[in-house]
Amino acid sequence: MPQSTDRLSEILRNESDALVKETVRLALEAGFTDQTSSMRAAWTEATERLNDCIVAYLCDPLRHGRLDGRHDYRSDKRFNALREIAWRHHDAGVTLELNHGLFKLYRRVYLDRLGPLLRAEDAASGAGPADAPPLEERLECFFDEADQAMLTPWAVTGAGDAALGDSVRRLTRERDQYFGVIESLRGPVFIVGEDGALVNANQAALQSFLGLSEAGGLTYRLALQPHRRELQAMVDRILGIPTDDRSAVWLRTDDGSRCFDIRVRDVEDTVHKLDRWQIILMHDVTEHLRAVERARDAENTMSLFLAAMSHEIRGPLHCVLGAAELLEGSDPGETDRLVELIGVSARGLNATLENVLNFSRFEHQSPQPRPEPVAIADALASFVRMQEILARQQGVPLGLELVPDEIPGEIQLDWSMTQQVLGNLVRNALRHDDGRGVTVRLWADADALCFRIDDHGPGLPEEIRQMLASGVAELRPRATGREGSGLGLAIAQRMTNALGGRITALDTAAGASVEVRLPLVPAATAARPPMPSAHGGQFEASCLVVDDDPIGGLVTGAMLERLGLTVDHAGDLGQARALCAAHPDAYDCFIVDYRLSDGTGSDFARSVRLDPALRGKPVLLLSANVGLIRDRPEEAEMFTAVLEKPLDAAALAQAIRIRTRPAAGKALLDGLSPSVQRRMAEAFAESWSEFLAMLSRETSTVRDPVVAGRAHKLANGAMTFGLTELAEALRALEHAHETETPEASALETARAQVLRHTLAPDWPDCVVKDPQ
């Protein structure tokens, strides 16, 4: 009687893994896996289909199974699944002999593995019909008949040829697709065989290593043939490089030496069993490596720059702090000497900071000169007088030599930029002179204005001489082997080139001699607008100072009052406009800060221009943010002069007198009357009290620009009165509230640090001193 389908299915299902494992083992030993699929999934699928056919065969009640020469095995439905596998093998190029031998392996494994199980199954089910053979014998008959059915693909010649043609065409299309992808890559690609022999190279490889740029597939393939030997040498070199060293390989190309990141990948077709290939993918990383090197050089340069600037800043800063400390309780006879020392050190510190700012600015854009009429002889004499204080402090004579007959009265020149050039050169000369003196010379020839600075020092280092001789120097600190970094000279050279001139190191027997030649452009004879009249160096005029910093406003007002001007102070644009509307004829000029609480200085200057009662009156900008104006020429034109903080009274007087942009100097607070000092101290105390009240009420844990602005202004005032610790706490609070996403703990810590500070009980008496 026929066997139960469910029972046989259960037996084969339980044995399925063992059948697959044993079949693959025998196929591997016999070499069949080298010519058929090595994927376990394919062997598992074949075993499952074979099991289904066996179950259907053994449970068929109509047939006991035996070979029959008269049977049509090509169309026997019992073997459809096996014939489908045979067709797939045939289409993939598997030969009849290979397919037949593989099926013999299956027969052996099944009989060895299932034979005992089927005998036990027969014994358990009892005797069947007399003519029914045992299950083990029927299993052998199954393989005999299945063997006949699986010959069909190779017996149908026409269909086989068509299938083979389809297979070949499919492989060709797939190959072309692979090569199309490789050709589309921008980087060079080599395809090599398992033995390392070159199979193909894409067009990018021919272009990179041979300089061939033929277009079109046919021309490209023809161009590849005569150059195989050269490309094979390149492939051999690449494959000879250890795998770990292929991330940065320098190779000679038609465009010079280039660096490549090379990846070698094995490619094997597990379905159709094509030859194993290796694909060599090359990515040009030259620019990336150079960018990394530039970043490292920039980092090293910045480290050197910070070290050099730290040295140059700490020296004068030590002098300023030390002299300020000694000034407290000093004898009247020592006061002048200490004040002069503070002034010299502060000017040196300001010059160093100016170099730092120029370094940052000139790295991104060239300096833009703004020529204006200047009386060059008087301007240079004033410049040398300012430098004499530093020269006396260093014990070095400083002289000026002019040739008046050759120097025009006024020329067109950016004197602010020229002063920075000469200041760097003079300070370098004073630093290295041996005590015999530094000389500044000025003369003019047919088309050039010539400055020359001579000293008696050891001469310029060779690296600095080469820098000056090489045109525009790179802005970077240099190890000169002496005090200084050479940055000031590089900035001076950049400025001189921007002015249209050149700076040259002259050959001398001893010391250093540097010449600066600038174009000589006569000044335009344009009528100057009327200015407040001067009497004995003092002005008989009135001025409105618009500054939202009460301390800064008082300082500027004190300078103007010392010059003889009548001064009013407005804290914002609204107050300033109200004063102007109430008394339009009360003011002869205006001095305004740029950043105000309700607008900008440009807004005020524009309103003055539009007001018929005020139009024509000079508006001077006095700000620490003049860089913003210099980048906006349309705003700068609205001001009579653009002045940069810090500024001393003499420079402010010069600006009011001739409406020019003077050199930035030190804001001198020394010598102010006790009444002015008291007003400044009282204004600071009032601002401080209001700020403390605001902080005490403030419990928010988010950034507040208002708090940051108030802290900034109070920090400046605190430094004016020497409250260093309070200034540092205020700046920390300002920084915390300027951070985009500050932590609540950071805001609270900074706030608590500020609230710990108090003013002295005897404020403002403790800070008011008699200047005499």
Helices and strands as residue ranges (DSSP letters): H 5-30, G 32-34, H 40-58, G 77-79, H 80-91, H 96-125, H 135-149, H 152-155, H 157-184, E 189-193, E 198-201, H 203-210, H 217-224, G 225-227, H 228-239, G 243-245, E 249-253, E 256-267, E 277-284, H 286-327, H 332-362, E 372-374, H 376-394, E 398-402, G 404-406, E 411-413, H 415-432, E 438-444, E 448-454, H 462-469, H 487-498, E 502-506, E 513-519, E 534-535, E 538-539, E 542-546, H 550-562, E 566-570, H 573-582, E 589-592, E 595-596, E 599-600, H 601-610, E 619-623, H 626-630, H 633-636, E 641-644, H 649-658, H 674-697, H 705-720, H 724-738, H 744-755, G 765-767
